[in-house]
Amino acid sequence: MSSALSKITGVPTNIITGFLGAGKTTAILNLLAHKPEDERWAVLVNEFGEIGVDGSLVEGQSGEATGVFIREVPGGCMCCTAGLPMQIALAQLLRRAKPQRLLIEPTGLGHPLEVLQTLSAEHNREVLTIQKTLTVVDARNIADERYSTHATFEQQLAIADLVIANKQDLYSDSDKANLQAYVEERCRPGVDIVYTEYGQVPLTALDGPTAITANEPAHQHARKEAPLLAEDLPFPECGYVTAMNQGEGFESIGWRFNPEIVFDRQRLFAFLSGLQVERLKAVFITADGIFGYNMTRDALTESVLGECAESRIEIITDAIQPQWIDKLTDCLDQAA
C-alpha cells in the first residue's frame, strides 16, 4: 500500500464468496441495507466477464450518499496477473472511501484462496484486518457433480469460516442432508451453516477473525501485458461494445451500450426471460426508467434502480449464441 494510505489502518475485511447464482450480490445488498448509518463501507467486486455489472446494480440501490463505495475488477479472477489489477483497485477504493468495513466479492468462477492470500500479504497487513470469510451456497447444487466436483466450488467451501445456505425455501430435506455431509467433508471442523433466504445475512456474521492461514498461492498465472478491457473502450459507430471471456468450463459474453440508447422495457423483459443460461446480470436504461435484471436457474428478477451511467449486460453460459445481440437491438425503444 502506498504512503497515501498510511493513515488507514485495521479496516475489518470480509470475503463473501460463492458459486454462480448462489446469491452473493443479494447477500451484500442486504448487508449494506443494514449497515450502521454513520459508517462508511467499501465493496470491491470482481466479475468473470469484462463488462462490469455488479457495481452498477449495487450503486443503483446503495450509493455514496448512503456511505457505500463501490469498485469493480472485471475480466476474470482478480488475483491473477500477480494481483496487480486487484491491488490498484483496492488502493483507489480505500483512498476514496476511508471505510469502517471492506467487503470483497470474488467472481463465482474465481479463486477465493488466492484473493485471501493477496489481502493477507505483508503490504496489506497494517491496512486490513482479515475477518470471517462467508461462503454463500445453494444446497441444491450439491447433488450436481458439475458443481460439487468443480475445483472452485470446492475451494470456496474449504476456506469458509461460515457457510450461508441461501434459498432455503427451495430446499428439500435431502438437499440439507447433502449440504451437511459436504460441509463436514470439505470444510474445517466446526464450520457452522446458517440457513437463510433472499440473502438475509445478519451483520453479526461478519464479526470475528478468519481461521484460514494464507500460505503461498495454490496456482500461478503467467505474467502478461493486460489488454485494454471493454470497460475502457470507446463506443464504436454501432453504439455498443462487445466482450467475451472463457474459463473454468464456462463462457461469457457481455455488452456496453451508449448511454443515449434507450430500450423498450416490455420487449427487453420478454427476451431476457426466454434465455436458458447459467447466469445473467444486467442494468438497462428503458423508456420506463432504469432497471436491474438478475437471472439464476430459478427466475429472472427485475428491480428499480436509482441511476446508472449506461446499459450493460453480462451472460455466463455453456455456449454463446451469436443471435443474442440482434435480439437485444430488436428491443430498442423506437420512439427514443
N, C-alpha and C positions, 0 to 999 in steps of 0.2 A: 504494500500500500504506500502511496505517496505521502510526503510530509503534509500535504493539504488535508489529509485525513487523520493526522496525528492526534487531534483533539476528539476524535470519535473512538470510543473505547467500549469494549464489552457489550456490543449490541447482541441481545438474545436472538439466535438464528435457528430457524426450523426448516428442514427439508420436508416437503409434502409430495410424496411420490405415489405412483400407481400406474397400472397399465391403461391402455386406451379405453376410454368410456367408463372408467370406474367412478368418476365424479370428483377429480382433484380440483378443477376450477370452481365447481359448485361449492365444495367444502371451503375453499379460500374465500369466495364471496360471502359465505355465511360467517366465517371468522371476522372478516373485515366489517361486516354489518354490526357485529357485537363488540368491536374493539372499544376500549375506553375513549371517550370523546376527546380528551385532552392529549392523546398520544398520536404520534406520527409513526405510521407503519410503512415499510417499503416491501415491494414484491418484485422479485426477479423471475421472469417467466421464460422458459425455454420451449421451443416448438420444433417438431420434426421437420416440418416444411419451411420454406424460405419466406412464405407470406405470413407474417405475424398477425394473429387474430386475437389471441387471448388477452393481450394488452388492451385492445380496443373494447373487448367485452367487459373487462374489469373496470376500465376507466369510464365506460358508459354508465356504470352503476355506482362506482366509488372513485371519485376523482380527488385531486389535490386539495380541493376546498374542504373535503371531509378528513384530511390528514392522511391520505393514501397516495403513495408514489409508486409508479409502475415503470419497469424497464424490461424490454424483450431481448432475447438472444435467439433469433430464428436460424434455421438451416441445419438442424440436427443436434446431436449431443453437445452440450455447451462445454464439456470438459475436454473436447478434442482440440487438435492443433495446439497442444501444450497449454490449453486452458486460457489462451490469450483473449479470445472474444469475451469469455466469462469475466476475466479479471478487469478488462476495460469497462464492461457494462456495470459490474459491481461497484467499481470505484466511482463511476459517474453517478450511479444511483445513490450511494451513501453520501456523496458530497452534496447532492441536491436535497436529499430528504432529511439527513441527520436523524435517523429514526430511532424510536424506542424498541422496535422489533423488525426483524427481517424475515420474510417468508421466501423460500426458494421452491419453485415448481419446475422440476426437470421434465422434459418430454417423456411421454409414456413409453417411448422406444429408446430412451437414453440410458445412461449408466450412472445410477444414483450413488454407487460406492465411490466412483471417481470424482463425482461432484463433491461428495463429503470430504474426500482427500484434498481436493483443491481448497475448499473452505477451511480445512484444518492446517493448511500449510503455514510455515513459520511466519511468512509476511502478513498473514491474516490473524494470527493468534491474539494480538493485542486489540484488534478492532472488533473481532467477532467472538461471541461465546456460543459454542455449538450446543443446542438443546435437542430435545427429542425429534427423532425422525418419525413422521406419520406415514404409513403406507395404506392408501385407500384401495380397497379391493371390492369386486363384485363376486360374491361367493359362488355364483352360478358358473363362473369360468373355471373353477377347479376341476369340474368334470370334463373339460375340453382340453385335450393334450396340446393343442396349439398354444394354449395359454400356460397350462401348468408345467410344461416342459420347456418353455421358452426361457432362454438364459437371462433375459432382462427381467421377466416376471419373477424368476427365482431369486435374482439379486435384490429386487425390491422388497421381498419378504425377508431375506436374510439380514438386511440392515435395519429392519423395523424395530423401533422402540415401542410402538403401539400400532396395532392393526385396526383400521377403521373399515368395518364391513358395511358398506353403503348399500342402499336399495334393499334393505332387509324385508320390506313389504312384499318383495317379489320372490323371496326365498322359499324353498321347501325345507322340510326337516332334514332331508338328505344333503341339501346344499350346506346347511350349517354344520352337519357332521363332517362333511368333506373338508370344509374350511378348517375346522378344529383339528382334524388329523393332519392336514397340510401344514398348519402353523406349528404344531408340535414337532413335525419332521424337519421343517426348513428354517424356522426361526430359533432364536436363542431361547433357552429355558426361561420361563416366567413372563414372556411377552403376552400382554393382555389383548383381547379382542373387544372392541366397542361396536355394538350393532346400532345402526342408525339408518336414516333415510333422508333424501334431499340434501345430503351433505351437512347435516346439522351436527357439527363437532363443537363440543364445549371448549371455551378458551383455556380451561384448566388442563386440557390435553396437551397443550404446548409446553407446559412448565416442567422443568427438570432437565438435567444433563443427559446427553446421549450416552448409551452404554457401548457404542461401537468405537473401536480404536481404528483410526485410519492409518493404514500402512502404505507401502508402495503401490502405485497403480496396478490394477489387475490386467489392464490392456494398454497397449501403446498404439499410437497413430503416427503415421509418417508426417513429418513436418512438410508443409507445402504452402505456397502463397495462396491466401484465401481469395476466391473470386469475388467480384462485386456482387453483393446479394440483390435479390429482386426488390428488397426494401429500399435500396438506394437508386434504382434505375429510374430515369425519366420516362414519362409516358410517351409511347410512340403515337403515330397518327391514328391507329385503330382505337386508342383510348384505354387500352389495358395492357398490363404486364403479366406474363405467364412464367411460372417457376415450377420445376419438378425436382423430386428427390426420391431416393430409394435406399432401403437398408432394413436389416432385422426382419426380412421376409415381407415387407410392405412397400408400397409405392405411394407417393403423394403428388398432388398437383394443386396449384393454387393460382389465384388471380388477384391483382390490384386494379381497381378501376379509377379513372379520372374522377375527381370529386364532382365534376359537372354532370356526370352520368347519373340519371335517376331511374329507378326500377319500378315496375308495376308490382305492388305487393301481392296481389292475388295470384298472378301468373308465376311469380317467383316462388311462393309457398307451394303451389301445385308441382312445380318442377323439383324443388328440394325434397318434398315429402315422397316423391316417387323414386328417389335414388336408393340403391341397395349397396351400401358402402360400409366400411368398418367404422369410420368416424368422419364427422363433418362439423366445422365451425365456421361461422360467417357473421359479418356485420354488413348491412346494406342500407343505403340511402334510398328511400322509396318516396313515392308521391304522398303517402300517408304518414311519413315520419321515418325515424331511424330505428331499425330493429336488429336484434341479435338472434342468431339461429344456432342451435346445438343439437346434433343428431348422434344418438347411440343406437344400438340394436333394438332398443325399446321403443323409441319415438323421436320425432322431431319436435323440439320446443321453440317457441318464439317469445322474445322478451323485448319490451320497450327500452330503448337506450336514450340517454340524455344528449349524447353527442358522439360523433366520430368524424375523422378527417376525410375518410374515403371509404368506399365499399371494398370489402375483402372477403375472400372465401378460401378455405383450405380443405381438401378432401384426402383422406387416407383410405386406401383400398387395396385389394388383391391385384386388380387390373384396371388401369386408367382407360376410360372411354373417350376417344377423340371428339365425339359429337357434343360433349358437355358444354364446351364454350359456345357452340352455336345455339344450344338450348338456353344458355344464360342470356345471350344477346337477344334472343326472342322475347325475353322478359323485360326489356326496357320499356319505360313509360313513353308511349308515343306522343303524349301531349307536352312532354318536357322540352 
